[in-house]
Amino acid sequence: MHLRKPLEFGVTVILDPPHDGPLRLLETAEACGFTTGWVFDSPVISQEPYPLLGLAAARTSRLRLGLCVTNPATRDITVTASAHATLHEISGGRMVIGLGRGDSAVHMVGLEAVRVAAFEQAVIAIRELANGRAATVRGMEIRLPWADGRPELPVYVAAYGPKALAVAGRVADGVIIQLADPDIVAWLMGFVRRAAEAAGRDPAAIECIVSAPAVVSDDLPGARDITRFFPAMVSNHVLDLLRRYSRSELPPALWEFVERRQAYDYTQHARTGSDNGAFVDDVTADRFSILGPVSTQLAKLRDLQAAGATQINLYLLTPDPESLLETYGREIVPAFGAAGTPA
């Protein structure tokens, strides 16, 4: 029988003060068997990530660390590359780079998401610079002579649309997909793999990081209410897709729910219980997040792994994240071991 690669687990924390809270969550995640700790980069609505990543590197020993995600609009390409390369040295080679076209970080300062063609060039430049290689930035060849990229600093692209997904397939180490619907994940990964193959890369080598909140509970209505904010977050990207693609080109499960949306308050972005999620129906809440008792979550994680997921990244944006980490560390993370399938 063919066995899949082991399924890894990561967490994403929002950087709310006091700063010690998110750092403790990252320490707990490492102790519970998680392999990657991601932090928000949205400096108007949360604290500045780079100092806290330095502290996280000092307070953990194995956890890979990165931004989920930064963007080339609010951060200059050279700053992103240099900051990550510096933290890579500080952490002993444990940094990863998550890049997107821009959502809350750009909207909160009156900017727009970067166009796909420019985004691809930024991904290439950041990857090369952070690993000590030369890159062309604004027509100039630049290199960080002190950055050696040992081990290689990987780059992951957050995407939903076919064109942005193709960027991940062509030039990134993996893709970050912010929803936990196995059918949609499989559809999205098709674009990534086809682009990788067309670029002469091994499609199976492209990682897939599925990012979503989880609530372990028998109270499904309550779990839905806690996480309705998350499909509302995703709806920002879906509306962008609908401006660029015909509905007939997209899975209905990805876009039908946004037809009920009235408005979105970015000051309440990623906040449990915000009014942003009021329009999200139960079916969408179930599909996009990871809800229910342990047995239900194990089944969904199997389906996500079959769809191509190589890492499940839990957004710790729900009440009692410590309990969630402990439950996952005790009952779920160990179930996905060397064989890559639940025991």
ABEGO torsion letter per residue (X at the ends): XBBBBBBBBBBBBBBBOBAAAAAAAAAAAAAAGBABBBBBBBAAABBBAAAAAAAAAAABAABBBBBOBBBAAABBAAAAAAAAAAAAAAAGGABBBBBBAEBAAAAAAGBBBBBAAAAAAAAAAAAAAAAGBBBBBGGBBBBBAABAGOBBBBBBBBBABAAAAAAAAAABABBBBBBABAAAAAAAAAAAAAAAAAAGBBAAABBBBBBBBBBBBABAAAAAAAAAAAAAAAAAAAAAAAAABBAAABBAAAAAAAAABABBBAAABGBBGBAAAAABBAAAAAAABBBEBAAAAAAAAAAAAAAGBABBBBBBABBGAAAAAAAAAAAAAAABBAAGBBX
